[in-house]
Amino acid sequence: MHRCTENTFEPTFVWDPGSRVPPLGTCEAHFWLGPLDVPAPELPSWAELLPDGERDRAARFHFAVDQQRYIVSHAILRLILGAYLEQSPRLIRFSTNAFGKPFVEATTNGGQIEFSLSHSGDMAAIGIVRGHPVGVDVELVRNDVNIEELAPTIFAARELASFRTFEGEARGEAFFNGWTRKEAYIKARGEGLSYPLQEFNVSIDPSRTFQVADQNAQGATHTGWATRTTHRARVYPAAMIVLGEGMMVRYFGWRKPWIPADGTQQIGGS
Ligand SMILES: CC(C)(COP(=O)(O)OP(=O)(O)OC[C@H]1O[C@@H](n2cnc3c(N)ncnc32)[C@H](O)[C@@H]1OP(=O)(O)O)[C@@H](O)C(=O)NCCC(=O)NCCS
C-alpha cells in the first residue's frame, strides 16, 4: 500500500498584501499558494481592485461562491503582479493567446514576467517566472467526483496503471494530484484542453517529484514541483511547471486575504 508523503506546503515567505515581494531571479520560480475566503461584506472592496471588464465577468457567475472566488483570486493576482511590476494593481492590462492563456501586456510593465493562475475551493495558486512559460494548478480533493469513471478519460495508460495501485483515501488524493500535474503542464503550454491529455505522462504518485514525459515534445526541457496544503480541513494538491531547465523554486503564501490601504495605488516591487 502506498503512503502519500507529507510534502506539505511550507512557504519560505509569507506576504502581507501591499508589502514588497522578494526579488525574482532569472532562474527562480515563485510558487504562491493561499486562501481566498473573505467575509461577504468585504467583497465590494475586493471588486474595486478589478477593472470594469473583470467586474462584469464576475457579475455573470450564477453562484455567489463562484463570483467571490473569481473576484478575490483576480484581485490577489493583481496585487501580487503589481508588487512585482511596480504597477498599480487595477491598471495592469492582460491580453490572451488564442486559447485564452492570459499575459501581462507590455504596455503595463509586462514582458518582464510570466504568470499562471489557478483557483479551486477556497484556495488560489499563482506561478511567477521571468522569461519562461509557467503553468500552475490547485485542486480541492472532492469526494463528489466519480474518479473511477474520469481517470480513464484523462490519464494516459502509464498514469492509469499508477493510479490503480492506490487504495482508499490515497486513491482520491493520487487522482487529484495527477490532475493538478497534467493541468499545470497544459497551462504552461498555453493550449488549454486542445492539448491531447493522453499523449503525455506525469508522475501520479504524490511522493514522487513532478516529471513529464511528452511524446509530442521530446527534447523539450521543463522543471516541475508539486506540493499540498490543507485549509478548513480540506486537502488541496497543487503543482507548478516551468518550460525551462535548471530553475529553482521558492514557496510563498499569504495567510488571509486582506486589502492594503493603498491597494489601488502603486505599491513597492522587488
Ligand atoms: C481553462 C483551463 C486552462 C483551466 O481551467 P480550470 O482548471 O477549470 O481552472 P483554473 O482555476 O486552474 O485556471 C483558470 C485560469 O487559467 C488561466 N487560463 C485560461 N486559459 C488558459 C490557457 N489556455 N492556458 C493557461 N492558462 C489559462 C486563466 O487565468 C484562468 O483564470 P480565470 O478563469 O479566473 O480567468 C482549461 O485547462 C480547462 O478548461 N480545464 C478544465 C478542467 C479539466 O477538465 N481538466 C482535465 C484534467 S487534467
The ligand as an SDF file (V2000), in Angstrom:
LIG
                    3D

 48 50  0  0  0  0  0  0  0  0999 V2000
   -9.0250   26.9420  -18.6280 C   0  0  0  0  0  0  0  0  0  0  0  0
   -8.1250   25.7880  -18.2440 C   0  0  0  0  0  0  0  0  0  0  0  0
   -6.7650   26.1540  -18.7400 C   0  0  0  0  0  0  0  0  0  0  0  0
   -8.0270   25.5850  -16.7160 C   0  0  0  0  0  0  0  0  0  0  0  0
   -9.2630   25.5800  -16.1170 O   0  0  0  0  0  0  0  0  0  0  0  0
   -9.6010   25.1350  -14.6300 P   0  0  0  0  0  0  0  0  0  0  0  0
   -8.7310   24.0350  -14.1220 O   0  0  0  0  0  0  0  0  0  0  0  0
  -11.0390   24.8970  -14.6370 O   0  0  0  0  0  0  0  0  0  0  0  0
   -9.3330   26.4340  -13.7810 O   0  0  0  0  0  0  0  0  0  0  0  0
   -8.0310   27.0290  -13.0620 P   0  0  0  0  0  0  0  0  0  0  0  0
   -8.5600   27.8190  -11.9470 O   0  0  0  0  0  0  0  0  0  0  0  0
   -6.9820   26.0440  -12.7590 O   0  0  0  0  0  0  0  0  0  0  0  0
   -7.4230   28.0030  -14.1590 O   0  0  0  0  0  0  0  0  0  0  0  0
   -8.1720   29.0440  -14.6700 C   0  0  0  0  0  0  0  0  0  0  0  0
   -7.2160   30.1440  -15.0810 C   0  0  0  0  0  0  0  0  0  0  0  0
   -6.2970   29.6540  -16.0580 O   0  0  0  0  0  0  0  0  0  0  0  0
   -5.9630   30.7260  -16.9380 C   0  0  0  0  0  0  0  0  0  0  0  0
   -6.1760   30.2260  -18.2870 N   0  0  0  0  0  0  0  0  0  0  0  0
   -7.2660   30.2880  -19.0840 C   0  0  0  0  0  0  0  0  0  0  0  0
   -6.9950   29.6890  -20.2570 N   0  0  0  0  0  0  0  0  0  0  0  0
   -5.7170   29.2500  -20.2090 C   0  0  0  0  0  0  0  0  0  0  0  0
   -4.8570   28.5640  -21.1250 C   0  0  0  0  0  0  0  0  0  0  0  0
   -5.2330   28.2100  -22.3420 N   0  0  0  0  0  0  0  0  0  0  0  0
   -3.5970   28.2590  -20.7230 N   0  0  0  0  0  0  0  0  0  0  0  0
   -3.1760   28.6060  -19.4850 C   0  0  0  0  0  0  0  0  0  0  0  0
   -3.9270   29.2700  -18.5780 N   0  0  0  0  0  0  0  0  0  0  0  0
   -5.1900   29.5800  -18.9450 C   0  0  0  0  0  0  0  0  0  0  0  0
   -6.8250   31.9220  -16.5520 C   0  0  0  0  0  0  0  0  0  0  0  0
   -6.0430   32.7550  -15.7180 O   0  0  0  0  0  0  0  0  0  0  0  0
   -7.9320   31.2710  -15.7440 C   0  0  0  0  0  0  0  0  0  0  0  0
   -8.4320   32.1180  -14.7390 O   0  0  0  0  0  0  0  0  0  0  0  0
   -9.9320   32.7000  -14.8170 P   0  0  0  0  0  0  0  0  0  0  0  0
  -10.7930   31.6330  -15.4000 O   0  0  0  0  0  0  0  0  0  0  0  0
  -10.2840   33.0210  -13.4030 O   0  0  0  0  0  0  0  0  0  0  0  0
   -9.8080   33.9080  -15.6750 O   0  0  0  0  0  0  0  0  0  0  0  0
   -8.5050   24.5360  -19.0100 C   0  0  0  0  0  0  0  0  0  0  0  0
   -7.4240   23.6600  -18.9240 O   0  0  0  0  0  0  0  0  0  0  0  0
   -9.7750   23.8600  -18.6290 C   0  0  0  0  0  0  0  0  0  0  0  0
  -10.8570   24.2410  -19.0150 O   0  0  0  0  0  0  0  0  0  0  0  0
   -9.6840   22.8180  -17.8500 N   0  0  0  0  0  0  0  0  0  0  0  0
  -10.8840   22.0630  -17.4250 C   0  0  0  0  0  0  0  0  0  0  0  0
  -10.5170   21.0960  -16.3590 C   0  0  0  0  0  0  0  0  0  0  0  0
  -10.2630   19.6960  -16.8960 C   0  0  0  0  0  0  0  0  0  0  0  0
  -11.1230   19.0160  -17.4230 O   0  0  0  0  0  0  0  0  0  0  0  0
   -9.0320   19.2070  -16.7160 N   0  0  0  0  0  0  0  0  0  0  0  0
   -8.6670   17.9020  -17.1250 C   0  0  0  0  0  0  0  0  0  0  0  0
   -7.7820   17.2860  -16.1040 C   0  0  0  0  0  0  0  0  0  0  0  0
   -6.0980   17.4470  -16.4850 S   0  0  0  0  0  0  0  0  0  0  0  0
  1  2  1  0
  2  3  1  0
  2  4  1  0
  2 36  1  0
  4  5  1  0
  5  6  1  0
  6  7  2  0
  6  8  1  0
  6  9  1  0
  9 10  1  0
 10 11  2  0
 10 12  1  0
 10 13  1  0
 13 14  1  0
 14 15  1  0
 15 16  1  0
 15 30  1  0
 16 17  1  0
 17 18  1  0
 17 28  1  0
 18 19  1  0
 18 27  1  0
 19 20  2  0
 20 21  1  0
 21 22  1  0
 21 27  2  0
 22 23  1  0
 22 24  2  0
 24 25  1  0
 25 26  2  0
 26 27  1  0
 28 29  1  0
 28 30  1  0
 30 31  1  0
 31 32  1  0
 32 33  2  0
 32 34  1  0
 32 35  1  0
 36 37  1  0
 36 38  1  0
 38 39  2  0
 38 40  1  0
 40 41  1  0
 41 42  1  0
 42 43  1  0
 43 44  2  0
 43 45  1  0
 45 46  1  0
 46 47  1  0
 47 48  1  0
M  END
$$$$
